[in-house]
């Protein structure tokens, strides 16, 4: 495929992550042009088995989180594999791992180990829990982190029912989205000072920030002035509205929205009579009633009638898409978010393009999601070519490349 054009061209990242959180973060950086070298065992990333499969170890979840990378198979538990991995780190700017710190200690791949061969390395450790706390050795998966960070209980509270997980790998992607800019910040610092560093990205703490930004509420103050929770987001009536023939997502929020909504339904005088509608402070204390009122009104017209009326009165609305609707959305088609590429083993694939636009250094899909170990020989040959600058590195690489 074509060459990378993104702003991170020339940055090499050794990616020893698996499943979703780490690969999601490093794919963002690969989309931006970084040379991301994905280190895999002979069995491959577990996510290769996730989702729909046309061929073994090329599942849809893997395909959507590992394009623009190169796959290298190394056994980090062997002396040869570790030697080759250290030689690769010596030639790279960033090392990223979501292997537990205790296991990295056993492998001899701690920050100090890698810093010994590359003093300016940016070493990124994605962990379940901050290593200074009592949970540091606990297992962490998306469901567990959603649970402990109160996401299911918030959904249950809003729906007056049992706790429920969000039907997305929410924690993995939120933490991945937090890891990517942390890496970029460390690279910026390194470019200014020449100094690398160790970065710890803990899932629980990142998701707790994500949740508590909305819901710390009255406990933002010392002493607390009220309970935690943001009542607008927790209202059981806050959901897409049922119309006469379907659903619509609408947000009647500002004073102007409310005035125009009552014009739309032909009752402008009611807006002026009721403080609950024309006074924002009163509305914030009455969200359950406000949303119930809207829910009842929305049942009186068809979805199409509401779309036309809300658009005419400049009140925010959006269709309530199904997954099928989202894939076929005309706006996404227009901006070419879903792009078709040719894959050497998987045939034609629909890939989700980088959504962020750069005017001078555009991000792009320039390399297909790699087969397991597809680039092992290529990457080790590149290392061997560079090795003569360092006699010790030449010896190390030759062991693995032969």
Number of C-alpha atoms within 10 A of each C-alpha: 11 8 12 23 19 20 17 18 17 13 17 21 26 24 27 22 23 22 19 25 27 27 31 25 26 33 23 22 27 31 30 25 27 23 23 27 24 27 25 22 16 12 10 18 22 14 19 23 18 16 12 13 16 11 10 9 19 23 19 19 17 26 25 18 23 27 23 28 27 26 24 27 19 21 16 21 13 11 13 18 19 19 20 25 24 24 24 23 21 21 18 21 19 25 25 24 21 20 14 16 19 11 11 18 13 10 15 16 18 18 22 14 15 21 20 13 16 21 16 20 27 26 25 23 25 23 25 25 22 18 14 7 8 9 13 16 15 10 12 18 16 19 19 14 23 25 19 13 21 17 23 18 19 21 19 17 16 20 17 13 10 12 17 17 19 14 7 10 15 18 27 25 18 17 26 25 17 18 27 17 14 16 21 15 12 21 22 13 14 17 11 9 10 12 14 21 18 15 17 16 21 20 27 24 16 21 23 18 13 16 17 17 13 13 20 16 17 15 15 15 10 7 8 11 11 12 12 15 18 16 17 18 16 19 20 18 20 20 16 17 22 20 20 14 12 15 21 22 17 20 17 18 14 15 15 13 18 20 20 21 21 16 15 16 11 10 13 15 11 14 19 14 10 11 13 18 22 19 15 15 11 13 20 16 13 16 20 17 14 19 21 16 12 18 18 12 14 20 17 15 15 16 21 16 13 20 19 10 15 21 13 11 15 12 20 14 15 14 16 15 14 9 9 8 11 14 13 13 12 11 10 12 13 9 11 14 16 18 14 15 17 12 15 11 11 17 10 12 16 14 19 16 17 17 13 11 11 12 6 9 15 16 24 21 24 18 19 20 23 22 20 22 19 14 18 19 15 15 17 21 16 12 22 19 12 14 19 12 9 10 9 11 22 17 16 22 26 17 13 18 16 8
